[in-house]
Amino acid sequence: MPPVFAHGALRLYLLALLEEGPKHGYDVIRDLSGRFGGTYSPSAGTVYPRLAKLEEEGLVATTTDGRRTIYSLTDAGLAELESRRGELQEVEHDISSSVRRLADELRGDIRANMKGLRADLAATAEAARGASRRMPDSGSQSPANHRLLKETEMMLQSFRDDLRVELRAHAGRQQLTELTVETVRTVLDQAQIAIRATLKR
């Protein structure tokens, strides 16, 4: 997979992030991950050494808040950022391209995983049909059938409620992205196809 950032691009983008205001290292990592819609999250081993290097060069200053370090842009850092605005636009363009590429790869992975899930569900459904053929027909409204229907409905309701809570909590912390919406849509569409396939057998 090609690198997310070209040589020197992450260094410049860190300066751009700190222009928004002082940040803890964790905030920098979170903001970077958010910019990529969660498709890429830089490791601490990637971000902190670069922040340390920027501090050595006098472009970033640090203060402490308890046990955490706060990074802020210095006048020299702002001056370098101003002199490289054109490069920063190129970095933003490259990030957008990387997001699209990573999103395509993620969708491909999701489709491949869902294909495997459909195969597993089909095998499970076939096994269940074989077992049902060996059992006497007690009618579609038997107590066992009613219990299984209720159990399945409760699973669907719990799935909806749990993810709705998580989705609203996420939206309260940070902006939703098109990638998040597209991922949810793709997974739900594939799950619906797989479940309907088992119901028709």
Residue pairs with C-beta under 8 A, 6 or more apart in sequence:
1 105
2 101
4 36
4 40
4 95
4 98
4 102
5 13
5 91
5 94
6 91
6 94
9 91
9 94
10 42
10 46
10 50
11 50
11 53
11 54
12 81
12 84
12 87
12 88
12 91
13 32
13 88
13 91
13 95
14 28
14 47
14 50
14 51
14 54
14 60
15 54
15 59
15 60
15 73
15 77
15 80
15 81
16 81
16 88
16 91
17 23
17 28
17 31
17 32
18 28
18 60
18 71
18 72
18 73
18 77
19 73
19 78
19 81
20 31
21 72
22 63
22 70
22 71
22 72
23 31
23 70
23 71
23 72
24 65
24 68
24 69
24 70
24 71
25 44
25 47
25 48
25 51
25 68
25 69
25 71
26 68
28 47
28 51
28 71
29 41
29 42
29 44
29 47
30 174
32 40
32 41
32 42
32 47
33 40
33 41
33 42
34 174
34 175
34 177
35 95
36 95
36 98
36 99
36 102
37 99
37 103
37 177
37 178
37 179
37 180
38 177
38 179
38 180
39 99
39 102
39 103
39 106
39 179
40 98
40 102
51 60
51 71
54 60
54 77
55 61
55 62
55 71
57 76
58 74
58 76
58 77
59 73
59 74
59 76
59 77
59 80
60 71
60 72
60 73
60 74
60 77
61 71
61 72
61 73
61 74
62 69
62 70
62 71
62 72
63 69
63 70
63 72
64 70
73 81
81 88
99 179
103 179
103 182
106 179
106 183
107 182
107 183
107 186
110 183
110 186
110 187
110 190
111 186
111 190
114 187
114 190
114 191
114 194
117 190
117 191
117 194
118 190
118 193
118 194
118 197
121 194
121 195
121 197
121 198
122 197
122 198
122 201
124 198
125 198
125 201
126 201
129 201
138 144
138 145
139 145
170 176
170 180
